[in-house]
Amino acid sequence: MNETQDQELRAHENHHASLRLWLRLLSCTTLIEETIRQKLREKFDITLSRFDLMAQLERHREGLTMGELSRRMMVSGGNITVIVDQLENEELVQRKVATTDRRSFRVLLTASGRKSFARMAVAHEQWVVDLFSGLDEHALEKLNDLLGHLKTGMHRQNTNSSSKETT
């Protein structure tokens, strides 16, 4: 990870521990994501965005509309269209006209797309396991529990903030 990617380098000992922790989490996330991006490119010649779209479709066998894909992946409809076009050209996804509304369609993995994604998903999982291999099982569980508490607390805080704004 170069210095511009390592967000943690922006912190110093005078910063609050919470800020230093947040920057460490951000640095770890960036490092994991960059490693996964590189490995997907090298091993499967695919981008992380295309892999993520296929993962969404794998979880939703009935397919998803372009709008649903856009919301789930938090990218613009234009970006989704480009990715779907690329994957469709490679016969990894297909568009099917929706039975309820002939003006819209759902995007589904093809049989070839499911097979291709299954291979990538196995490799992806192993890469993540390898990235966390510096932690033993107990440390992984503890970190997962701590991050779960953090997430719950943030959801609670956001909910409380939202309810105060509406009153």
N, C-alpha and C positions, 0 to 999 in steps of 0.2 A: 504494500500500500504506500503510495507516495504521500508527501506531506500535505498536499491539497485535499486528499481523500481522508486523511486521519484527523477527523474533527476534534478528537481528544487533545490534540496539540494546541488548540485554541484556549484550553483551560489552564489555570495555574492554581497554586495552593491557596490563594486568597479567595477564589471562587467558592461558593457554597457547595457542599458535597453533592447536593441534588443536581446541580448544573454539571459538575464533573462526571457524575454517573450517567446523566443523559447523553453527554458527548461521547462517553465510552460506549454506550449502547448504540448510538448512531454510527460510530466507527466500526463496531463489530458488524452491524447490519450492512454497512457499505462494503466491508471486506467480504462477507459471505456472498452478497449479491454479485460483486465483481468476479469472484471465483466461479460462481455458478454460470454467469454469463460467458466467461471465457471457456469453460469446459463444454457448455452446450454448443458453442461455436466450433470448437476444435473437434469434438467427438461426433456431433450430429449436424453440423452446419445449419444451426437454427438459432434464432434470437430468443432471448428470455421472454419477450412479449408474445411471440408465436407459441412458445411452450406454455405460457400462462393461459393463453386463449384455449389451447387444446386441453389443458387441465380443467378449465371451466366446463368445456363440453364433455369431458370424461365423467364429471360429476353429475351432469344433467343429460342423461341418455336421450331424452325426448327433444333435445336441442334447446337453443336459446335464440331469442330475437337479437337483432343488432343492438337495440336499445338496452336490453338486459346485459349483453356482453359489455357494452360501454359503461354501464353503471357498476357492474361487478369488478371491472378492471380499472375503473376510474380514469378512463381516457376518452377522448372525443370520439364521436361517431365516425369522423373521417379517418382517424387512426385505425379503428376497428375495421372499416371497409377495406383499407389497404392490406391489413393482415389477413382478413378473410379471403380477399382476392388472391393473395400469394399462396395461401394454403389450399385454396380451391384449384389453382393452377397445378399444384403438385398432387392433386387428388387425395388430399388428407382430410378435407372437409367438403361438405356439399350444402347447398341451399335448397330447402324444400318449402314450397308454398304452404302457408298455414291453412289448415282445414277450416278454421273459424273465420278467417279474413283473407280472401284471395289477393289482397293488395300487399300483404306482408308475408314474410317467410321466416323460417327457423334455420339456424345453422347447426349442423350435426357432424360428428366425426364419421368418416367413411370406415369401412372395415380395415382398410390400409392405414388410415389415421389412428384407429384404436390400437392396432398392432405396433405402429411406429411410436405412439405415445407410451405404450406399456414398456417398451425397451428404454425409452428416455427416462421414464419415471423411476425405474429400478436404478439406473445409473445416478439420477438426481438424488435419490434417497441415500445412496451410498456416499456420494460426495458430501452431503450434509452430515452424515454419521462421521465421516473422516474429519470434517472441519471441527466437530465437537469432541474428537477423540482425546483431547487433552484433559477432559473432565471425566471422572469416574461416574458410575451409575448414581451414587449418592449425591454427588455434586450436581449432576444433571437434574435429578429430582428436586433438589433444594432450589436451584436456580429457577426451575419451572414454577415451583410453588411461590417463590418470591415475586417473580414477574406476574404471576396470576393475581397475587395480592395487590401489586401495583396497578394492574389493569382494572381490577374491581374498584379500587379506591378512586381511580381517575374517572371511571364511569359514574360512580356515585357523586363525585364532585361536579362533573358535567351536568348530571341530572339535577342536582341541587341548584346549580347556577342557572340552568334553563328555567326552573320553576320560579326562582326569584325574579327573573327578568319578566315573566308573564304576569306577576302580581303587582 
